[in-house]
């Protein structure tokens, strides 16, 4: 059997296992181990799995993963995120569409606290959505706002997905995080611009809060402003030493986790329940990601041994005579298709053994491609009819918001994200300028 046929069989078997509902790491790891045993026997098969495990255990930057996840859960469980929304509610309520704009700001800050899109979705749907609906905001627009804003969690640092990409692509996590800053803020600004334009064209979509709701003493406004700025202070305490070169990435993640814990203690919110929930959730998510990374490394090792990457590169460039940009666009389209039934982590693990080496062989920057991948999976998350985030939103939304409303709500935001993706593709400096500047400095 040819190596190309073996690679095809591995992929089809893995997809079949995923369709039957098997866990991602279980399906990928099982196919990798069985394939290694069949191809190279007992000794070779065992060596591949063992080498992948040792590579994972020796990867020092992986220590950032539990630190940042713990920081996010402490800030979430201690209700500091609630203070953030109250701040935006008070300070932005006098602007047309102001609460929707504030929700985007909330999502950006939640992303900087947690690094997971699910966290932003959960906080937005439980805190922001009921308030927006109660204040007379259009249900379709605000549903789209929360879905689009929560997607920033996998792009704005400290993105957990970019940590996973860094491990598989063997790229520096710090550079990937810095590369995500400007595209993430640009996308948030584009969302805000869309909200402002829509609310000016149709004021009923985002009405101004009544004078009674805005009649809050200045002392209370300042108190909420201080409470809302606290997460920004924690983020600055964590990231400034790293950007200045005073600390390593792992040390900065430990500073962030410690600062979040201290903030919760000083505000009197670090109860036994908050601590236990934060630690339990951190342990669960960290273990899940480590199993996925381990399975991806084993799967990639088998593909390297087969030479499948070189075979596919030859197929595209020599036999099909495709240009590097055409191949790249085909890759991005495949993410959109896979996003109908897989989450971002599963997509990366499945295609990384093929795509990442191929992208490097075609002469593209792997840091830049990491941002392209992330933006594309954001779009795939929310593309009807089977986007992952669409059904997650349906599960969290109140009964009056139907699946049809959710589909209609996300379409304009998907178009905005496609525009952002095109801008990053045409102007790679949007993603590469900041890491190049910081690291050259």
VMD Tcl script that draws the C-alpha trace (Angstrom):
set ca {
  {0.00 0.00 0.00}
  {1.36 3.46 -0.93}
  {2.11 6.06 1.72}
  {-0.53 8.36 0.21}
  {-3.14 5.61 0.61}
  {-2.05 5.00 4.21}
  {-2.38 8.73 4.99}
  {-5.85 8.81 3.41}
  {-6.90 5.75 5.38}
  {-5.67 7.34 8.63}
  {-7.67 10.51 8.01}
  {-10.84 8.70 6.99}
  {-10.64 6.39 10.02}
  {-10.13 9.34 12.34}
  {-13.07 11.25 10.86}
  {-15.26 8.16 11.20}
  {-14.39 7.89 14.89}
  {-15.15 11.59 15.42}
  {-18.52 11.28 13.66}
  {-19.46 8.42 16.00}
  {-18.98 10.76 18.96}
  {-15.56 9.66 20.26}
  {-13.48 12.18 22.18}
  {-11.08 14.17 20.00}
  {-7.88 13.14 21.77}
  {-9.04 9.51 21.94}
  {-9.78 9.27 18.22}
  {-6.57 10.99 17.13}
  {-4.33 9.21 19.62}
  {-5.83 5.79 18.87}
  {-5.31 6.16 15.10}
  {-1.76 7.42 15.66}
  {-0.76 4.53 17.94}
  {-2.42 1.79 15.85}
  {-0.88 3.17 12.66}
  {2.57 3.35 14.25}
  {2.32 -0.25 15.48}
  {1.20 -1.55 12.08}
  {3.87 0.40 10.18}
  {6.93 -0.04 12.40}
  {6.12 -2.89 14.76}
  {6.24 -3.01 18.55}
  {9.48 -1.13 19.08}
  {8.91 1.66 16.57}
  {5.28 2.12 17.53}
  {6.05 2.41 21.23}
  {8.94 4.80 20.59}
  {6.74 7.27 18.70}
  {4.20 7.54 21.51}
  {6.90 7.74 24.19}
  {8.82 10.43 22.27}
  {5.64 12.50 21.91}
  {4.98 12.27 25.65}
  {8.55 13.30 26.50}
  {8.40 16.21 24.08}
  {5.21 17.40 25.78}
  {6.65 17.09 29.28}
  {9.80 19.02 28.31}
  {7.97 21.91 26.68}
  {8.50 24.58 29.33}
  {6.08 27.24 27.92}
  {3.20 24.78 28.47}
  {3.28 25.89 32.11}
  {1.53 29.07 30.98}
  {-1.61 27.09 30.16}
  {-2.84 26.33 33.72}
  {-1.71 29.75 34.94}
  {-3.81 31.72 32.47}
  {-6.80 29.40 32.75}
  {-6.68 29.75 36.56}
  {-6.45 33.54 36.24}
  {-9.51 33.63 34.02}
  {-11.61 31.42 36.27}
  {-10.67 33.36 39.41}
  {-11.77 36.63 37.78}
  {-14.95 34.99 36.48}
  {-15.94 33.03 39.60}
  {-15.26 36.04 41.88}
  {-17.74 38.10 39.78}
  {-15.17 40.70 38.76}
  {-16.60 40.27 35.24}
  {-19.95 41.49 36.62}
  {-18.25 44.72 37.71}
  {-16.92 45.15 34.18}
  {-20.38 45.05 32.65}
  {-21.81 47.41 35.27}
  {-19.06 49.88 34.37}
  {-19.91 49.73 30.66}
  {-23.63 49.90 31.47}
  {-23.21 53.15 33.41}
  {-20.63 54.88 31.23}
  {-21.94 53.89 27.78}
  {-25.71 53.98 28.38}
  {-26.07 57.52 27.05}
  {-24.79 56.57 23.59}
  {-27.00 55.09 20.87}
  {-26.11 51.40 20.84}
  {-23.84 52.11 23.81}
  {-24.63 48.91 25.72}
  {-23.87 46.82 22.63}
  {-20.58 48.71 22.21}
  {-19.87 48.15 25.90}
  {-20.56 44.44 25.44}
  {-17.84 44.27 22.78}
  {-15.49 46.00 25.22}
  {-16.51 43.51 27.89}
  {-15.73 40.62 25.54}
  {-12.28 42.01 24.74}
  {-11.47 42.25 28.44}
  {-12.91 38.80 29.13}
  {-10.68 37.47 26.35}
  {-7.66 39.09 28.00}
  {-8.69 37.45 31.27}
  {-9.39 33.92 30.08}
  {-8.28 33.09 26.54}
  {-11.31 30.89 25.79}
  {-14.28 31.86 23.60}
  {-16.66 29.70 25.65}
  {-16.01 31.86 28.72}
  {-16.98 35.02 26.83}
  {-20.11 33.35 25.48}
  {-21.18 32.18 28.94}
  {-20.59 35.56 30.59}
  {-22.15 37.52 27.74}
  {-25.29 35.38 27.54}
  {-25.87 35.36 31.32}
  {-24.87 38.94 32.21}
  {-25.18 41.14 29.12}
  {-27.95 39.52 27.07}
  {-30.78 39.82 29.66}
  {-29.89 43.47 30.31}
  {-29.76 44.33 26.61}
  {-33.13 42.72 25.94}
  {-34.67 44.42 28.99}
  {-33.44 47.83 27.74}
  {-35.23 47.40 24.40}
  {-32.29 46.41 22.19}
  {-33.06 44.41 19.06}
  {-32.73 40.71 19.93}
  {-31.08 39.76 16.64}
  {-28.43 42.45 16.83}
  {-27.46 41.78 20.46}
  {-27.34 38.01 19.89}
  {-24.88 38.63 17.06}
  {-22.89 41.03 19.23}
  {-22.37 38.42 21.96}
  {-21.42 35.66 19.51}
  {-18.99 37.87 17.59}
  {-17.48 39.37 20.72}
  {-16.95 36.00 22.39}
  {-15.03 34.74 19.35}
  {-12.25 37.20 20.23}
  {-11.26 34.89 23.10}
  {-9.19 32.65 20.83}
  {-7.35 35.60 19.21}
  {-6.65 38.18 21.92}
  {-3.83 37.11 24.29}
  {-3.58 35.02 26.38}
  {-5.25 32.78 23.79}
  {-5.22 29.13 24.82}
  {-5.70 28.04 21.19}
  {-2.55 29.91 20.14}
  {-0.66 28.02 22.87}
  {-1.79 24.79 21.25}
  {-0.82 26.05 17.79}
  {2.59 27.09 19.11}
  {3.20 23.60 20.42}
  {2.23 21.88 17.18}
  {3.88 24.40 14.85}
  {6.94 24.75 17.13}
  {6.67 28.54 17.21}
  {7.21 30.93 20.17}
  {4.01 31.49 22.16}
  {4.99 35.06 22.98}
  {5.30 36.03 19.32}
  {1.94 34.44 18.49}
  {0.22 36.29 21.33}
  {1.72 39.60 20.25}
  {0.70 38.84 16.66}
  {-2.91 38.45 17.80}
  {-3.12 41.83 19.57}
  {-3.56 44.21 16.62}
  {-5.84 41.89 14.55}
  {-7.97 41.26 17.66}
  {-8.33 44.96 18.48}
  {-8.91 45.74 14.79}
  {-11.73 43.22 14.63}
  {-13.28 44.59 17.84}
  {-13.11 48.11 16.36}
  {-14.80 46.88 13.17}
  {-17.60 45.31 15.24}
  {-18.07 48.61 17.10}
  {-18.09 50.58 13.82}
  {-20.80 48.28 12.46}
  {-22.92 48.75 15.62}
  {-22.55 52.54 15.47}
  {-23.52 52.67 11.78}
  {-26.52 50.34 12.21}
  {-27.82 52.21 15.25}
  {-27.53 55.57 13.45}
  {-29.41 54.17 10.46}
  {-32.04 52.57 12.69}
  {-32.09 54.07 16.23}
  {-34.63 51.51 17.44}
  {-31.99 48.76 17.31}
  {-30.01 50.29 20.19}
  {-31.95 52.94 22.13}
  {-30.36 55.35 24.56}
  {-31.02 54.52 28.22}
  {-33.65 56.62 29.94}
  {-32.59 59.60 32.06}
  {-33.73 57.70 35.15}
  {-31.38 54.80 34.40}
  {-28.50 57.19 33.74}
  {-29.12 59.27 36.88}
  {-26.38 57.74 39.00}
  {-24.26 59.70 41.52}
  {-20.77 60.58 40.30}
  {-19.21 58.77 43.26}
  {-20.93 55.54 42.20}
  {-19.76 56.03 38.60}
  {-16.19 56.46 39.75}
  {-16.43 53.39 41.98}
  {-17.64 51.29 39.06}
  {-14.89 52.73 36.86}
  {-12.25 51.66 39.39}
  {-13.80 48.20 39.63}
  {-13.92 47.85 35.87}
  {-10.34 48.96 35.40}
  {-9.06 46.29 37.82}
  {-8.80 43.53 35.14}
  {-6.84 45.96 32.94}
  {-4.44 46.59 35.82}
  {-3.98 42.84 36.28}
  {-3.35 42.40 32.55}
  {-0.81 45.26 32.56}
  {0.98 43.89 35.64}
  {1.26 40.58 33.83}
  {2.17 41.66 30.28}
  {4.31 44.80 30.72}
  {7.24 42.95 32.37}
  {7.11 40.34 29.60}
  {7.01 42.91 26.78}
  {9.84 44.87 28.40}
  {11.93 41.71 28.68}
  {12.05 41.68 32.47}
  {10.30 38.31 32.83}
  {9.81 35.18 30.77}
  {6.38 34.18 29.49}
  {5.99 31.54 32.20}
  {6.97 34.02 34.91}
  {4.46 36.55 33.56}
  {1.69 33.94 33.58}
  {2.47 33.20 37.24}
  {2.34 36.95 38.01}
  {-1.06 37.18 36.31}
  {-2.47 34.23 38.23}
  {-1.11 35.61 41.52}
  {-2.45 39.12 40.80}
  {-5.94 37.77 40.02}
  {-5.94 35.68 43.20}
  {-4.78 38.67 45.28}
  {-7.44 40.94 43.72}
  {-10.18 38.47 44.62}
  {-8.85 38.20 48.18}
  {-8.66 41.99 48.65}
  {-12.23 42.40 47.36}
  {-13.38 39.77 49.85}
  {-14.60 37.37 47.15}
  {-12.09 34.53 47.41}
  {-14.34 32.07 49.18}
  {-13.70 28.35 49.50}
  {-16.29 27.68 46.79}
  {-14.69 30.15 44.35}
  {-11.24 28.64 44.93}
  {-12.43 25.06 44.54}
  {-14.38 25.82 41.34}
  {-11.42 27.71 39.85}
  {-8.95 24.93 40.61}
  {-11.29 22.16 39.45}
  {-12.08 23.90 36.15}
  {-8.42 24.75 35.59}
  {-7.40 21.13 36.15}
  {-10.09 19.79 33.81}
  {-9.31 22.12 30.90}
  {-5.53 21.82 31.30}
  {-5.68 18.02 31.26}
  {-7.95 18.08 28.22}
  {-5.52 20.27 26.28}
  {-2.51 18.18 27.32}
  {-4.16 14.99 26.08}
  {-5.03 16.70 22.80}
  {-1.47 17.99 22.34}
  {-0.06 14.55 23.12}
  {-2.34 12.91 20.55}
  {-1.48 15.60 17.96}
  {2.26 15.11 18.45}
  {1.94 11.34 18.01}
  {-0.24 11.77 14.92}
  {2.21 14.29 13.44}
  {5.15 11.97 14.09}
  {3.48 9.21 12.05}
  {2.86 11.64 9.20}
  {6.48 12.80 9.28}
  {7.57 9.18 9.09}
  {5.32 8.54 6.10}
  {6.54 11.58 4.21}
  {2.91 12.54 3.59}
  {3.63 16.27 3.77}
  {6.11 16.14 0.89}
  {3.72 13.98 -1.13}
  {0.86 16.47 -0.70}
  {3.15 19.41 -1.46}
  {4.20 17.67 -4.69}
  {0.55 16.98 -5.54}
  {-0.47 20.63 -5.21}
  {2.57 22.37 -6.66}
  {3.77 19.97 -9.37}
  {0.85 17.79 -10.47}
  {-1.99 20.32 -9.98}
  {0.29 23.32 -10.66}
  {-1.36 25.50 -7.99}
  {0.26 28.72 -6.77}
  {1.12 29.06 -3.06}
  {-1.72 31.57 -2.55}
  {-4.27 29.25 -4.17}
  {-3.17 26.44 -1.86}
  {-3.43 28.75 1.16}
  {-6.96 29.84 0.22}
  {-7.98 26.19 -0.21}
  {-6.70 25.51 3.31}
  {-8.76 28.37 4.72}
  {-11.88 27.11 2.94}
  {-11.33 23.64 4.41}
  {-11.40 25.19 7.90}
  {-14.78 26.73 7.13}
  {-16.13 23.33 6.08}
  {-14.68 21.50 9.10}
  {-16.04 24.19 11.39}
  {-19.56 22.95 10.70}
  {-18.99 19.94 12.96}
  {-15.67 20.43 14.82}
  {-14.36 22.96 17.32}
  {-11.14 24.97 16.83}
  {-8.95 22.57 18.81}
  {-10.08 19.51 16.87}
  {-9.61 21.30 13.55}
  {-6.06 22.32 14.42}
  {-5.07 18.88 15.67}
  {-6.48 17.12 12.61}
  {-4.90 19.30 9.92}
  {-1.76 20.64 11.64}
  {0.42 17.64 10.72}
  {-0.26 18.46 7.05}
  {-0.94 22.19 6.89}
  {1.77 23.67 9.11}
  {4.79 22.02 7.37}
  {3.20 22.71 3.99}
  {2.71 26.40 4.82}
  {6.36 26.63 5.83}
  {7.47 24.84 2.66}
  {5.46 27.29 0.55}
  {7.42 30.18 2.06}
  {4.77 31.69 4.34}
  {5.43 32.98 7.87}
  {4.11 30.46 10.43}
  {3.40 33.22 12.99}
  {1.24 35.04 10.44}
  {-0.45 31.79 9.44}
  {-1.32 31.09 13.08}
  {-3.38 34.30 13.11}
  {-5.01 33.42 9.78}
  {-5.95 30.01 11.17}
  {-7.43 31.58 14.30}
  {-9.53 34.15 12.42}
  {-10.76 31.50 9.99}
  {-11.85 29.21 12.82}
  {-13.66 32.18 14.38}
  {-15.61 32.51 11.13}
  {-16.19 28.75 10.93}
  {-17.56 28.80 14.47}
  {-20.36 31.13 13.43}
  {-21.14 30.15 9.84}
  {-24.67 28.76 9.36}
  {-26.11 26.22 9.26}
  {-23.90 24.16 11.61}
  {-21.47 26.60 13.25}
  {-20.32 25.42 16.68}
  {-21.10 28.76 18.37}
  {-24.61 28.91 16.91}
  {-25.82 25.90 18.87}
  {-23.90 26.97 21.96}
  {-25.71 30.30 21.80}
  {-29.04 28.56 21.37}
  {-28.41 26.51 24.52}
  {-27.63 29.64 26.57}
  {-30.14 32.12 25.09}
  {-33.64 32.72 26.54}
  {-36.60 30.97 24.85}
  {-37.73 34.04 22.89}
  {-34.53 33.90 20.80}
  {-35.01 31.20 18.19}
  {-32.41 29.42 16.07}
  {-33.65 31.45 13.11}
  {-32.89 34.66 15.05}
  {-29.40 33.38 15.82}
  {-28.73 32.58 12.16}
  {-29.94 36.01 11.05}
  {-28.01 37.80 13.81}
  {-24.58 36.48 12.92}
  {-24.54 37.04 9.15}
  {-23.35 40.71 9.17}
  {-20.69 39.95 11.78}
  {-19.38 37.03 9.72}
  {-19.03 39.41 6.77}
  {-17.09 41.84 8.98}
  {-14.78 39.00 10.05}
  {-14.24 37.93 6.45}
  {-13.18 41.51 5.69}
  {-10.76 41.39 8.64}
  {-9.35 38.08 7.37}
  {-8.78 39.56 3.90}
  {-7.02 42.57 5.40}
  {-4.64 40.36 7.39}
  {-3.96 38.22 4.32}
  {-3.27 41.23 2.07}
  {-1.33 43.14 4.74}
  {0.61 40.57 6.82}
  {2.23 43.41 8.80}
  {-1.04 43.78 10.74}
  {-0.09 40.54 12.50}
  {3.70 40.54 12.23}
  {4.63 44.15 13.02}
  {4.19 44.03 16.82}
  {6.09 40.76 17.49}
  {8.87 41.86 15.12}
  {9.12 45.23 16.86}
  {9.12 43.82 20.39}
  {11.50 40.95 19.74}
  {13.90 43.02 17.59}
  {13.97 45.61 20.32}
}
mol new
graphics top color blue
foreach p $ca { graphics top sphere $p radius 0.5 }
foreach p [lrange $ca 0 end-1] q [lrange $ca 1 end] { graphics top cylinder $p $q radius 0.2 }
display resetview
